[in-house]
Amino acid sequence: MITKFVKEAQAGKINLVEHTEKALEEAEKISKEYRYVTAWADAVERAKELQEQVTKGTAHGRLFGVLISVKDNICVKDVESTASSAILKTYKPVFNATVIQKCLNEGAIILGKTVQDEFGFGGFAVNTGKGYEKPLNPFDKKRATGGSSGGAAGLTKKATFPHIALAESTGGSIADPASFCGVVGICPTYGRVSRYGLIDYANSLDKIGTMALDIDDAALLLEIISGKDAHDSTSAELPVPSLDTAGAVNGLKIGIVKEAFAEGVDNNVRKSVMEAIYKLEQKGARRIELSLPLSMKYGLAAYYTLAMTEASTNLARYCGLRYGATDQLTGTYNEFFSRVRTNNFGEEAKRRLLLGTFARMAGYRDAFYTKAAQVRTKMLQEYAAAFKQVDVLITPTMPIVAPTFDEIKKLTPLQNYAMDILTVSPNLAGLPHISIPCGESNGLPIGLMVTGPHFAEQKIIQVAKAHGK
């Protein structure tokens, strides 16, 4: 869809200004009804620049004229970027994140910022910050989009114009909403994409990825944003392969993680994913059942301990003095600091900051943070052993389809966290994974997740495309 549009736009067959105005009108209408966009970029002005290039015969770029929405925790110059938190309200970056600059260099048009769980703290996109409305599922407004990249997934599903979304995952925030909204979501290997310009949640876990209606479009955007960046020392010095790969699984060994199909997984979800696996077998894949006992048993505990600890450190900077929300300078520093944070952080943000601060305090650090880091190392070893037996792993993305807001209200915080059981382990291990729609249950989409070894984005896309054929 995107490649064809780009060729036509470069050839002058599409008036980009008119196209962008219509797309913007549609996006505004969708957002008004479903609450997906938090801030708009000057898309029409950018379209005029690109149209001028067409006139001069200098039009170029693999994303020429394509509208891209950006998750609210990725900085876009002069566009309010708040990670959907009141504490960063009015913050307009004076620079572009590396991924944004790479998109602009390829001729993209930034549409606007999409809503998320505050700082990424959630799996349903119901933990948006104070003053931000919860996004609604594109299939049923009484249900959640999934989180934390809920706005990105919802807009991707509803938009009829050529569009790709930039999203971000810490523990499943791309795969989860992709599953609930019936779109494609790719989360790359940690280090494949620069994090420069990303508003941090957990430095050792955050990864910028992509969402689209089809695999090719999501893969194209991921290929464009990947690569070493001098601004980010954690970005990998590895060549970026072409992700325009054919869908083929003949001779590939596909690992079926037994624990991912156990009790707690919805029967319709289990059935749809098993049917998808059978389809891949019919195309020549070899199915191998295996177990990841450590990852499935301790993944959640290790992930939340590490993620909350890192969040506690990262969010300490929001003190009311440097940027974002502030207050009257009265009382002691601690009183001022506490007042600003109390008034501007949401309930879930406060919960995670308190837990994270506790887990990294002297006297508790070894019992919690250090132990979780050791478990993470063991999980990496478990995955490495699994990938000696198979090429990729397949699981459901989520154990359920999108729940209603009423059902979510009945969950305890621990039950909320447990919904990430299938996505936290690949994220904790920094492994690339892709979620694709593989069926429906009562009219709601079901996601299948393909996970590969480090830097095997090409392989997971290949398998995903084979299913879609």
Phi, psi and omega in degrees: 000312184291314183300317179296316180299316182299315179299317180292321179294317180294328181278356179082013180281347179236129174279107187295329180292312179296316180301315182292321178298318179292318179296319179296319178298318178294315181297320179295321179294316178298314184294325178297324182274324187245354173065052184261332189248133181262333181204148182251140174272171179274074186293322183294319179297319177296320179298323178296320178300315182291322179296327177296323177296321178299315180300321182276351181079021182249013181298131180205167176114141182286350178240024187303115177082000182279133178277129181237126173268153188231128176303146191293354178259012177249125188288129173237126184304129176066012176242128182309123183231106191237359189055029180053041178235138179296336184290343178249012180305138181080355180287118176241111183301150178261012180211165174261142170300155180304318181296326179292315181297321179296321178294316179297322179297337179263010174091014182286159173245122178280124182277309182171188183256137182258145185291155183209170166299142182308119182058009180095012186275073176166163180246000183236355186062034173256354180260040176295154184291172179301128180091357179249130181278148179287135177289152183252142182298134182294343179267332185200114185293349177273000184243162181277155176278344193089160184214174008271349182276050186295316180296321180298314182292317181297314180294321179301320181288320187277330186292134177262350178271158178302122187205142170228153182243140168267126181232187181207144181231137173248313179225016181140013189285358170256309183297317183301301179293331176299319179295311183292335183255359176071039178236177177268133177227127179244125174250119184281174172300143175301126180100345179292324183240137180297140176262005181298124182093005175267132176284114191296143163249293179224111189304323185276001184235334187294136179216130177272132180222198189226159174222144178200173177283332178228162188296318183301317182293318179295321180292320180299312180296321179297318179300319182293321185273352183282162173124163180297142179225127181297337180281346184229106183292344179272356178284140189279139177271065179233146177296147179266117180283161173293131179261009175275078187248151179283150177277108180210138181231004182302120180088351179283145177262120183253122181272126178258112184282111187303316183297337183283352180242016184278189179302140182107342176268129180305139183301319180291326176295312180302314182298314182296317181291321178294324176295322178295321178295318178299320179300318178292324176298321179296337181265008174109000178285149177254126185268130178230121178278136176214172184236142174236067188300318182294312182298318182285331181275320187247357183304311182299312183297315180294317181299307185293328176295311182291315183295317181291324179296314180293323178296320179301318179291313184295322186274359176296338182290341182273083188245003179087002183252327187267306183202167181079204185296148177218190182204178177295138181280079178232155179078187178285170179300316181298321179294317179296310180304312182294322181294315180299315183289322178298318184284340190240344174270146176279175184300314182292322177300316179298317180300313183290325179292320179294315180295318180294320179295318178299315186293340181253005179290148175303133182101335179244343187303315182293324182288330185245291186297309182298318179297318179296322179295323178293320178297320179301318178298317178297323179293320177300320178294321179296317178295319180300320178294321180296320183283357169280339180265328186225165178275318179219165175246144177235133177217167164296153176286309178235149182286348183223171169271174185306123179278162176281161178296327178294321179294322180294321180300332182278349182280141172283164176306320180295320177294324175301310182296325183295341179295341181271012188308324185269344184256337186292323185295312176300324178291319180296325180273356179070028185269145178286142178209154181228136175251129177230151177292136181229004180166187180222155173226113183054042177081004180248139185290151176242137181253143174247136182245128176251124181243138181235175175294169179306134177063026178256040179303321180300319183293316182291326177292321177302313180293317180299319180292326178298322178294322184284347183293000000 
